[in-house]
Amino acid sequence: MRTSLCLVPLLLAGALLRPAAAVATGGAGGIAAMTADPVDERMERLPAPDRSGSRTLEGLLQARLSLRGFSADTLSAAEVAQLLWAAGGVTQRTNFSHRTIPSAGALYPLELYLVTSRGLARYEVETHGLHWYRSGDHRPRLAQAALGQKWMQAAPLLVVIVAEPERTTRKYGERGHDYVDMEAGMACQNLLLEATALGLGGTPVGAFADEQVTAVLELPAGRVPRLIVPLGHPR
């Protein structure tokens, strides 16, 4: 019950993400600036993550609060890149790509999907890019799938943590389902702490109909949504 994402040039007029230096008010180039044109299915790299944050972990833990009220400000490409990297990006490469969260058997069953006013996309971990695959604002549909929690659709970015459990269960059997859920929780916490570091906020949402979320994201067989995390600037 999961889907994939596709990407488009971030600096084109009508792009989903605004440039980092732009004022986030929904003008051309902002997340809110949507076009009716089909999404151009090309891979686009995101800005490299900043690995030298100035805030302490203890300070972020103290400051993190659940946020359900969002301003109309969009997010920059740099902010989105930082959030996605924190939730499951590559930290170093040896005989395999190490990531920001541990994974049972280094099998990495999670994928990150984005829902914004521009469309649907999937985070491509190895290239640190986005793959946009569907245009249009699907936030209201996702909010409806989350038992009608309309506050969610005001968030400029909704990250859906999706899992392909078979990647883990084929090695660990039924216990693998527990490992997948543990990893989803770790990815979510990283996402929320990074949001706090950026002056953003959000909260995890676990109340939703799996089948409806799967339909909104157009997930391929074998993928299932585990958590939805609306993110944005505090209202």
VOGU-3710 file (C-alpha; in Angstrom, 3 decimals, decimal comma):
1> mrtslclvpl> 0,000/0,000/0,000  2,766/2,470/-0,895  3,754/4,673/-3,863  6,712/6,407/-5,471  7,721/10,004/-6,053  9,034/12,025/-8,982  10,895/15,319/-9,303  10,912/18,527/-11,298  13,373/21,404/-11,519  13,022/23,169/-8,202
11> llagallrpa> 13,699/26,657/-9,504  11,218/26,676/-12,365  8,204/28,953/-12,061  5,488/26,957/-10,378  7,945/24,595/-8,736  6,927/22,929/-5,524  9,754/24,290/-3,403  10,923/27,878/-3,241  14,613/28,763/-3,469  16,198/29,070/-0,031
21> aavatggagg> 16,535/32,851/-0,266  13,008/33,493/-1,516  10,312/34,938/0,703  7,831/32,156/1,414  4,462/33,639/0,628  3,232/31,300/-2,075  4,416/33,360/-5,053  6,014/31,958/-8,177  8,500/29,310/-7,170  6,829/28,570/-3,822
31> iaamtadpvd> 5,207/25,337/-2,711  1,819/26,985/-3,021  2,475/28,067/-6,616  0,946/25,138/-8,472  0,390/24,641/-12,143  -2,134/22,391/-13,829  0,544/20,923/-16,078  1,482/17,257/-15,612  4,562/16,728/-13,515  7,690/16,280/-15,594
41> ermerlpapd> 9,093/12,944/-14,444  12,748/13,846/-14,117  15,073/13,349/-11,212  16,294/16,507/-9,517  18,986/16,701/-6,892  18,248/18,508/-3,652  20,733/20,872/-1,979  23,359/19,017/0,029  22,421/18,656/3,712  24,093/20,834/6,333
51> rsgsrtlegl> 25,949/18,473/8,660  27,251/21,165/11,028  24,215/22,255/13,007  24,762/24,726/15,835  22,009/23,536/18,200  22,550/20,820/20,788  20,536/17,618/20,849  19,440/18,409/24,393  18,178/21,800/23,302  16,185/20,283/20,446
61> lqarlslrgf> 14,648/17,659/22,713  13,605/20,408/25,111  12,192/22,618/22,340  10,272/20,020/20,333  6,494/20,403/20,572  3,663/18,935/18,525  2,482/21,525/16,004  -0,905/21,454/14,271  -1,249/25,104/13,251  0,762/26,193/10,205
71> sadtlsaaev> 1,396/29,536/8,555  1,037/30,020/4,808  4,823/30,162/4,401  6,307/27,634/2,021  9,486/25,668/2,622  12,746/26,195/0,783  14,469/23,456/-1,171  17,246/23,554/1,442  14,748/23,016/4,288  13,068/20,106/2,535
81> aqllwaaggv> 16,444/18,581/1,703  17,540/18,835/5,336  14,335/17,261/6,631  14,463/14,307/4,253  18,136/13,657/4,855  17,579/13,652/8,617  14,715/11,178/8,283  16,712/8,618/6,340  19,466/10,036/4,165  22,953/8,693/3,555
91> tqrtnfshrt> 25,625/9,535/6,138  28,576/7,575/4,750  29,363/4,856/2,239  31,433/1,750/2,933  30,376/-1,609/1,550  26,856/-0,151/1,689  25,195/3,222/2,266  24,861/4,000/5,961  21,870/6,165/6,860  20,732/8,491/9,617
101> ipsagalypl> 18,681/5,730/11,256  19,678/2,139/12,057  17,961/-0,700/10,219  17,673/-4,378/11,095  20,108/-6,214/8,842  20,767/-2,941/7,004  17,735/-3,797/4,866  16,167/-0,307/4,974  12,484/-1,050/4,326  11,337/2,587/4,555
111> elylvtsrgl> 10,605/5,105/1,817  9,612/8,757/2,178  6,786/10,238/0,105  5,951/13,933/-0,162  2,512/15,499/-0,545  2,448/19,224/-1,315  0,350/21,732/-3,215  2,347/20,901/-6,339  1,970/17,151/-6,347  3,301/13,837/-5,125
121> aryevethgl> 6,960/12,837/-4,965  9,279/10,201/-3,528  12,632/10,875/-1,896  15,417/9,069/-3,728  17,926/8,316/-0,985  20,967/7,330/-3,038  20,859/10,442/-5,226  19,440/12,772/-2,533  16,772/13,899/-4,953  13,045/13,912/-5,585
131> hwyrsgdhrp> 11,044/12,008/-8,137  7,741/13,787/-8,847  5,151/11,464/-10,285  1,739/13,154/-9,947  0,718/16,819/-10,170  -2,082/18,529/-8,273  -2,818/19,313/-4,641  -3,662/16,032/-2,913  -3,403/17,361/0,635  -7,206/17,517/1,109
141> rlaqaalgqk> -7,511/13,892/-0,030  -4,778/12,822/2,367  -6,422/14,726/5,227  -9,707/12,978/4,426  -7,918/9,606/4,458  -6,624/10,558/7,918  -10,147/10,366/9,321  -11,010/13,879/8,129  -8,302/15,764/10,067  -8,627/18,949/8,030
151> wmqaapllvv> -5,884/20,810/9,895  -3,363/18,645/8,029  -4,128/20,167/4,649  -2,784/23,561/5,763  0,725/22,116/6,148  2,905/23,018/3,138  4,648/19,639/3,369  3,327/16,261/4,434  5,883/13,473/4,629  4,429/9,974/4,536
161> ivaeperttr> 6,694/7,280/5,942  6,015/4,194/3,847  7,347/0,689/4,359  7,921/-2,368/2,227  7,871/-4,939/5,059  8,911/-7,846/2,858  12,415/-6,406/2,632  12,742/-7,184/6,352  10,379/-10,111/6,904  12,054/-12,265/4,265
171> kygerghdyv> 15,043/-12,426/6,639  13,428/-12,060/10,072  9,980/-13,548/9,539  7,007/-12,086/11,411  9,317/-10,357/13,879  10,392/-8,220/10,940  7,106/-6,297/11,107  8,104/-5,067/14,567  11,497/-3,984/13,269  9,844/-2,016/10,463
181> dmeagmacqn> 7,610/-0,155/12,907  10,595/0,601/15,157  12,445/2,098/12,200  9,440/4,194/11,217  9,398/5,660/14,727  13,088/6,493/14,541  12,689/8,168/11,144  9,769/10,203/12,486  11,711/11,386/15,544  14,648/12,436/13,376
191> llleatalgl> 12,254/14,334/11,136  10,655/16,186/14,046  13,977/17,059/15,693  15,343/18,383/12,404  12,167/20,417/11,938  12,729/21,911/15,393  16,328/22,754/14,472  15,054/24,625/11,393  12,438/26,606/13,311  9,659/24,458/11,860
201> ggtpvgafad> 7,251/22,077/13,504  4,973/19,130/12,947  3,422/16,133/14,596  3,084/12,452/13,709  -0,317/11,221/12,552  -1,118/7,536/12,896  -4,903/7,705/12,585  -5,665/6,989/8,936  -7,175/4,373/6,661  -4,308/2,450/5,090
211> eqvtavlelp> -6,231/1,689/1,912  -7,203/5,330/1,375  -3,673/6,637/1,937  -2,385/3,963/-0,433  -4,850/5,148/-3,060  -3,896/8,822/-2,642  -0,189/8,036/-2,996  -0,782/5,424/-5,719  1,504/3,056/-3,880  2,582/-0,128/-5,620
221> agrvprlivp> 1,699/-3,515/-4,173  3,659/-4,461/-1,093  4,111/-0,926/0,265  2,147/0,312/3,264  1,911/3,720/5,001  3,153/3,766/8,589  3,038/7,457/9,604  2,070/10,840/8,174  4,033/13,879/9,355  2,623/17,329/8,435
231> lghpr> 5,376/19,967/8,581  5,651/23,719/8,247  6,243/27,073/9,908  4,259/27,735/13,108  1,166/29,862/12,623
//
